[in-house]
Amino acid sequence: MNLELNKKRNINYFQIALKSASETLYWLALLKEIDTNKEEIDNLVQECVEIKKIVSTIILNTKSNSKF
């Protein structure tokens, strides 16, 4: 398989992961409104934010190393 095609496919997968992490943050914000365990939810939010940063960095690095 072409290396560039493989990179494009990987970027697409990571973009889907990034959107999923954003959706998770949305649901955690809703849950925080109705749940009493706000500290636990805040910990999950922080982990999700860190995951988004990691995935975003992977996307940017992969794009900068590609020819498209």
Secondary structure, 3 states (H helix, E strand, C coil): CCHHHHHHHHHHHHHHHHHHHHHHHHHHHHHHHHCCCHHHHHHHHHHHHHHHHHHHHHHHHHHHCCCC
